[in-house]
Amino acid sequence: MSDNKTLHIAVIGSGGAAMAAALKVAERGARVTLIERGTIGGTCVNVGCVPSKIMIRAAHIAHQRKESPFDEGLSARAPVVDRAKLLQLQQERVDELRDAKYQRILRDHSGITVLNGEARFLDANHLAVRLNEGDEQSVRFDCAFIGTGARPAVPPLPGLAETPYLTSTSAMTLEALPERLIVIGAGFVALELAQAFARLGSQVTVLARSHLLSSEDPAIGEAIEAAFKREGIEVLRQTQASRVEYTDNEFSLHTSAGTLRADQLLVATGRTPNTEALNLEGIGVETSRGAIQVDEQLQTTVPGVYAAGDCTGQPQFVYVAAAGGSRAAVNMTGGKTILDLSAMPAVMFTDPQVATVGLTEAEAINRGFTVDTRVLDLENVPRALVNFDTNGLIKMVADRDSGKLLGVQAVAGDAGELIQTAVMALRAGMTVQAIGDEMFPYLTMVEGLKLCAQTFTKDVKQLSCCAA
């Protein structure tokens, strides 16, 4: 304990995990020193979730003004895209949310002291903080929480470092839309930005080392690839770049599919934990490729030092980071709780959206389950029919013996909205029979979960519109 008998917690970072930890430990009576070397708020509000979803939403509206299923009855006209004005709107909202949800809270909280500087561990109870104004300050703590996040990873592609390539961070603040854009990467971030740029007017080519969303059920990647092709986005599977050059304001990318040329190159191949400046090895905190190793209670290999979020090996979603930070705070202040990710939802905000929870069919089989699966095409979902948008699917994975739900994967316009119902069903240990027997509101996309569950025992094509 500290000399004044009040527990003192050092929190390194100010993003989703760090803020959740700081606020929770302060709520539980501890004194907090929060250290941030850069912009308050971390990735999500500044350069991640918030600006990307604003850009994606603008692109969605631009796309619908140009093309929709109702064009025979509603006039369509390609919009004029003023990138500068869109960027201004995006940044204004980012600034508002950063101030309201981070800066103002920290400024007004009597239990939290903020130090602007870079922290490094001296031992398991002391930090040295190199303040941004130049001085150095020592901080003694009883427990420490690391929530330093991650940054875009840079692959070892020959020639890349000598070019003005884009990352997910710089792409969202690009002042002019490129006529031609190449995207290296086939995960959530790469595909969200690829479609957004395409809908705002860029000619986009996506390079996938294997195929789109290779860690998901194969049907998911195939559905998104089909959606991209409908919109004129070129997808090159099994394609790797061997070298990149930049001359006369043009990128030349040498690949297994030939030489590709573009005005801009976006590299979105993953993220790297921000841990190298912390002196973790010096105090015995184990890492794997920079990611801090934690147990189910979020404690590192050094007692009293905890971590959560993108700087660990946890799934890189801000709600996972916040949940981890909050639970670590409970454990640092005398409680005992764990971070249970067995029913963690994941959403990709393309159009259609991708949303998943639980086990895929392959994962369930690998864990020893005897599985039963069903795939429901959206042409069987009334909401999709009245939207004139039936491109997509819902897949359920169940234990064959018990009927217990094991996982759900969905590709649909509102997949991100329906997936939480599947989360709750998983948490409750529901069977597909029980889900199929529940009442769901008619003409909602979430009704697709009920219909998919019913396909385990009946042919839903033979049901009336709202038959139970």
ZADO-40334 format. One record per residue (C-alpha): x, y, z. Coordinates in steps of 0.1 Angstrom, whole numbers, padded with zeros to 4 digits, always signed. Example, Ala and Ser with C-alpha at 12.3 -4.5 7.8 and 13.67 -1.06 7.14 Angstrom:
residues 2
+0123-0045+0078/+0137-0011+0071/
//
This chain:
residues 468
+0000+0000+0000/+0010+0036-0004/+0022+0056+0026/-0011+0073+0030/-0029+0039+0030/-0048+0048-0002/-0042+0023-0030/-0023+0040-0058/-0028+0027-0093/-0007+0038-0123/-0025+0036-0156/-0004+0038-0188/-0025+0049-0218/-0058+0067-0222/-0078+0046-0247/-0107+0023-0242/-0089-0002-0218/-0070+0025-0199/-0100+0048-0194/-0122+0019-0182/-0095+0008-0158/-0088+0043-0144/-0125+0051-0139/-0133+0018-0123/-0104+0019-0098/-0112+0055-0089/-0148+0044-0084/-0135+0017-0060/-0116+0042-0039/-0081+0041-0053/-0060+0070-0064/-0050+0071-0100/-0021+0085-0120/-0028+0082-0157/+0001+0086-0181/-0004+0094-0218/+0024+0102-0242/+0002+0113-0271/-0033+0123-0278/-0059+0116-0250/-0084+0090-0261/-0064+0063-0278/-0071+0046-0311/-0109+0043-0312/-0121+0078-0309/-0091+0095-0326/-0080+0073-0355/-0101+0041-0353/-0137+0032-0348/-0152+0067-0348/-0136+0083-0379/-0138+0051-0399/-0175+0046-0392/-0182+0083-0401/-0163+0077-0434/-0181+0044-0440/-0215+0060-0433/-0208+0089-0458/-0198+0063-0484/-0229+0043-0478/-0251+0074-0484/-0231+0083-0515/-0236+0047-0528/-0274+0048-0522/-0278+0081-0540/-0260+0066-0569/-0276+0032-0569/-0303+0014-0549/-0328-0014-0554/-0355+0011-0559/-0340+0030-0588/-0369+0021-0611/-0392+0042-0589/-0368+0067-0574/-0344+0088-0594/-0307+0082-0587/-0279+0106-0593/-0242+0102-0585/-0233+0127-0558/-0205+0152-0560/-0181+0143-0533/-0164+0172-0515/-0137+0153-0496/-0125+0184-0477/-0160+0190-0463/-0165+0153-0454/-0131+0153-0436/-0141+0185-0417/-0173+0169-0405/-0154+0138-0395/-0128+0156-0375/-0153+0179-0358/-0172+0149-0345/-0140+0132-0334/-0129+0163-0315/-0164+0165-0298/-0163+0129-0287/-0127+0131-0275/-0135+0161-0254/-0169+0148-0240/-0158+0112-0233/-0121+0115-0224/-0106+0150-0219/-0135+0165-0199/-0139+0134-0177/-0103+0133-0168/-0101+0171-0163/-0130+0171-0139/-0122+0139-0120/-0106+0146-0086/-0093+0111-0081/-0073+0110-0114/-0040+0129-0120/-0029+0130-0157/+0008+0131-0167/+0015+0139-0203/+0046+0119-0211/+0062+0085-0219/+0064+0059-0191/+0089+0031-0186/+0091+0006-0157/+0121+0009-0134/+0109-0020-0113/+0076-0037-0102/+0066-0006-0082/+0082+0024-0099/+0078+0042-0132/+0100+0069-0148/+0079+0093-0168/+0096+0115-0194/+0073+0144-0195/+0065+0159-0229/+0078+0193-0217/+0112+0177-0210/+0115+0169-0174/+0114+0134-0158/+0092+0123-0130/+0092+0092-0108/+0059+0075-0100/+0056+0049-0073/+0025+0027-0075/+0009-0003-0057/-0004-0018-0090/+0000-0008-0126/-0023-0012-0156/-0009-0011-0192/-0034+0000-0219/-0010+0013-0245/-0029-0001-0275/-0014-0008-0309/-0005+0008-0342/-0007-0003-0379/+0018-0030-0386/+0042-0025-0415/+0051-0057-0434/+0087-0063-0446/+0078-0056-0482/+0109-0045-0502/+0107-0009-0512/+0077-0001-0491/+0095+0020-0465/+0108+0043-0493/+0072+0051-0505/+0044+0074-0491/+0021+0044-0485/-0010+0048-0464/-0020+0030-0432/-0055+0028-0418/-0047+0059-0398/-0034+0081-0426/-0060+0068-0451/-0089+0083-0431/-0074+0118-0432/-0065+0117-0469/-0074+0151-0482/-0080+0139-0518/-0097+0107-0530/-0073+0086-0552/-0085+0077-0586/-0069+0043-0582/-0063+0026-0549/-0046-0007-0541/-0054-0023-0507/-0030-0049-0492/-0049-0069-0467/-0081-0089-0464/-0093-0084-0428/-0119-0062-0412/-0101-0029-0415/-0088-0034-0450/-0122-0044-0463/-0141-0016-0446/-0118+0010-0460/-0116-0006-0494/-0154-0004-0498/-0156+0031-0484/-0131+0045-0509/-0148+0026-0538/-0182+0041-0529/-0167+0076-0527/-0153+0072-0562/-0120+0054-0562/-0112+0024-0584/-0101-0002-0558/-0081-0034-0560/-0078-0057-0529/-0049-0081-0526/-0056-0111-0504/-0028-0134-0495/-0052-0163-0494/-0089-0151-0496/-0111-0125-0479/-0116-0130-0442/-0095-0162-0441/-0100-0166-0403/-0138-0167-0407/-0162-0194-0421/-0154-0197-0459/-0190-0187-0467/-0185-0153-0451/-0155-0144-0473/-0172-0157-0504/-0203-0135-0497/-0183-0104-0492/-0162-0110-0523/-0194-0114-0543/-0207-0081-0528/-0174-0064-0537/-0175-0077-0573/-0211-0064-0577/-0197-0029-0568/-0168-0031-0592/-0141-0037-0565/-0115-0061-0579/-0104-0089-0555/-0072-0107-0562/-0070-0140-0542/-0038-0159-0535/-0018-0127-0544/+0013-0115-0527/+0034-0084-0534/+0071-0090-0538/+0082-0054-0543/+0068-0018-0544/+0082+0012-0562/+0070+0048-0563/+0079+0071-0592/+0061+0101-0608/+0034+0100-0581/+0025+0064-0590/+0029+0032-0571/+0040+0001-0590/+0033-0031-0571/+0050-0062-0583/+0028-0092-0575/+0023-0129-0583/-0006-0116-0605/+0016-0092-0624/+0025-0055-0619/-0003-0033-0605/-0003+0005-0606/-0022+0030-0585/-0022+0065-0572/-0023+0054-0535/-0014+0022-0517/-0031+0013-0484/-0014-0013-0462/-0038-0029-0437/-0023-0062-0427/-0027-0061-0389/-0015-0041-0359/+0016-0040-0337/+0014-0036-0299/+0028-0004-0284/+0050-0020-0258/+0086-0015-0269/+0093+0016-0248/+0080+0002-0215/+0110-0018-0204/+0088-0049-0199/+0116-0074-0203/+0135-0055-0176/+0109-0062-0150/+0099-0097-0161/+0067-0090-0180/+0065-0117-0207/+0054-0108-0243/+0049-0126-0275/+0057-0106-0306/+0053-0075-0285/+0019-0085-0271/+0017-0086-0233/+0008-0121-0220/-0020-0120-0194/-0040-0146-0175/-0078-0147-0173/-0077-0121-0145/-0057-0097-0168/-0025-0100-0147/+0008-0102-0164/+0037-0125-0154/+0046-0098-0128/+0022-0097-0098/+0005-0064-0095/+0010-0054-0131/-0021-0058-0153/-0029-0052-0190/-0057-0053-0214/-0067-0042-0249/-0047-0041-0281/-0013-0042-0264/-0022-0078-0253/-0031-0108-0274/-0068-0102-0269/-0092-0096-0299/-0087-0061-0311/-0122-0045-0304/-0126-0015-0282/-0154-0032-0262/-0131-0061-0254/-0105-0036-0243/-0129-0017-0221/-0143-0049-0206/-0107-0060-0199/-0098-0027-0183/-0128-0027-0161/-0122-0062-0149/-0085-0056-0143/-0095-0027-0121/-0117-0049-0100/-0088-0073-0095/-0063-0046-0087/-0086-0033-0060/-0092-0065-0041/-0120-0081-0062/-0118-0112-0083/-0133-0115-0118/-0123-0127-0152/-0127-0117-0188/-0149-0143-0205/-0147-0140-0243/-0166-0172-0250/-0196-0152-0265/-0177-0122-0279/-0194-0105-0309/-0174-0093-0338/-0187-0069-0365/-0173-0057-0398/-0190-0026-0410/-0190-0033-0447/-0222-0034-0467/-0235-0061-0462/-0221-0062-0426/-0204-0093-0412/-0212-0103-0376/-0201-0134-0357/-0202-0148-0323/-0191-0181-0308/-0176-0210-0328/-0174-0215-0365/-0182-0250-0378/-0145-0258-0382/-0137-0245-0347/-0165-0265-0331/-0153-0297-0348/-0117-0290-0337/-0129-0288-0301/-0145-0322-0304/-0182-0313-0309/-0204-0333-0332/-0220-0305-0350/-0252-0298-0369/-0253-0266-0391/-0278-0247-0411/-0273-0218-0436/-0303-0195-0443/-0301-0174-0474/-0316-0139-0469/-0342-0145-0496/-0360-0164-0468/-0360-0134-0445/-0390-0111-0450/-0371-0080-0439/-0345-0086-0466/-0373-0092-0492/-0391-0059-0485/-0357-0042-0486/-0351-0057-0520/-0317-0067-0506/-0313-0105-0503/-0276-0108-0507/-0263-0125-0476/-0268-0154-0452/-0271-0165-0416/-0254-0196-0404/-0259-0214-0371/-0237-0240-0356/-0252-0263-0330/-0242-0294-0310/-0259-0323-0327/-0267-0342-0295/-0281-0315-0274/-0292-0289-0299/-0273-0262-0279/-0262-0232-0300/-0224-0230-0305/-0220-0201-0329/-0236-0177-0354/-0222-0161-0385/-0242-0135-0404/-0237-0115-0436/-0266-0090-0439/-0273-0053-0441/-0279-0051-0403/-0259-0081-0391/-0243-0059-0364/-0277-0052-0350/-0289-0088-0349/-0258-0104-0335/-0263-0093-0299/-0294-0115-0297/-0273-0144-0307/-0248-0134-0280/-0275-0135-0253/-0287-0168-0266/-0252-0182-0263/-0248-0168-0228/-0281-0184-0218/-0271-0218-0232/-0302-0219-0255/-0308-0246-0280/-0318-0239-0316/-0352-0254-0308/-0357-0228-0281/-0346-0200-0303/-0370-0212-0330/-0399-0212-0305/-0393-0176-0294/-0414-0147-0306/-0394-0123-0328/-0408-0091-0342/-0420-0095-0378/-0401-0076-0405/-0369-0072-0386/-0335-0087-0396/-0331-0103-0362/-0361-0125-0371/-0336-0142-0394/-0322-0159-0363/-0355-0175-0355/-0360-0186-0391/-0324-0201-0393/-0331-0219-0360/-0363-0233-0374/-0345-0248-0404/-0330-0274-0381/-0365-0290-0379/-0386-0277-0408/-0386-0261-0443/-0391-0224-0437/-0401-0220-0473/-0434-0237-0464/-0442-0212-0436/-0465-0182-0440/-0449-0148-0436/-0451-0146-0398/-0458-0182-0389/-0446-0193-0355/
//
